[in-house]
Amino acid sequence: MMGNDYCGHGAGWEGWVMVLFMIVFVVAAVIAIIYFVRYFAQPQATQAQLAQPQAAQFVAPSAAAVATESAQDIVRRRYASGEIERDEYLQKLGDL
């Protein structure tokens, strides 16, 4: 006998670390499966909508609509859409 009782069978904390890694691996695999099933189960139109950037959904006003808008209407529209702040909005209305 060599005087070493350790046989390399995961005695002590090493066994618990292995169990913890196995649990983490199984949970990650289950989450990945759920993600892929939900992703591929979506209708094709929804996937196409997700692929479009948000800015592409903005529709610019037509040239005829812009021509009939007064300057005050344009300032109000820009303030409502968040392009300009309140102070700038009030200043522009005062200038007009």
C-alpha positions in Angstrom: 0.0 0.0 0.0 1.2 3.4 -0.9 -0.3 5.2 2.1 -2.7 7.2 -0.1 -6.4 6.5 0.6 -7.7 8.8 -2.1 -8.8 6.7 -5.0 -9.9 9.6 -7.3 -13.6 8.9 -7.1 -14.7 12.5 -6.5 -14.4 12.4 -2.7 -15.1 15.8 -1.0 -16.2 18.9 -2.8 -15.2 17.8 -6.3 -18.3 15.6 -6.5 -20.6 18.5 -5.6 -19.0 20.7 -8.2 -19.6 18.0 -10.9 -23.3 17.7 -9.8 -23.6 21.5 -10.0 -22.2 21.6 -13.5 -24.5 18.8 -14.6 -27.5 20.7 -13.3 -26.4 24.0 -15.0 -25.9 22.1 -18.3 -29.3 20.4 -18.2 -31.0 23.7 -17.4 -29.2 25.5 -20.3 -30.1 22.7 -22.7 -33.8 22.9 -21.7 -33.8 26.7 -22.1 -32.2 26.4 -25.5 -34.8 23.8 -26.6 -37.6 26.0 -25.4 -36.2 29.1 -27.2 -35.7 27.3 -30.5 -39.2 25.7 -30.4 -40.8 29.1 -29.7 -38.8 30.8 -32.3 -39.6 28.4 -35.1 -43.2 28.0 -34.1 -43.9 31.7 -34.8 -45.8 32.6 -38.0 -43.6 33.7 -40.9 -45.2 37.2 -40.9 -44.1 37.8 -37.3 -40.5 36.8 -38.1 -40.5 39.2 -41.0 -41.8 42.0 -38.8 -39.1 41.3 -36.2 -36.4 41.5 -39.0 -37.5 45.0 -40.0 -35.9 47.9 -38.2 -38.2 50.2 -36.2 -37.3 53.3 -38.4 -38.7 51.5 -41.5 -42.2 51.6 -40.0 -42.2 55.4 -40.0 -44.1 56.9 -42.9 -43.1 60.4 -44.0 -46.0 62.8 -44.8 -46.7 63.2 -48.5 -45.6 66.3 -50.4 -49.2 67.6 -50.7 -49.7 67.3 -46.9 -46.5 69.2 -46.3 -47.4 71.9 -48.7 -50.7 72.6 -46.9 -49.2 72.6 -43.4 -48.5 76.0 -41.9 -45.2 76.6 -40.1 -47.0 76.4 -36.7 -48.4 73.0 -37.7 -44.9 71.8 -38.5 -43.6 73.0 -35.2 -46.5 71.3 -33.3 -45.9 68.1 -35.2 -42.2 68.1 -34.5 -42.9 68.8 -30.8 -45.5 66.0 -30.6 -43.1 63.5 -32.2 -40.3 64.4 -29.8 -37.9 66.0 -32.3 -37.7 69.2 -30.3 -37.9 70.0 -26.6 -40.5 72.2 -24.9 -38.3 75.3 -24.7 -37.4 75.2 -28.4 -41.1 74.6 -29.2 -42.2 77.7 -27.3 -39.4 79.8 -28.8 -40.3 78.8 -32.3 -44.0 79.5 -31.8 -43.1 82.9 -30.4 -40.9 83.6 -33.4 -43.7 82.7 -35.8 
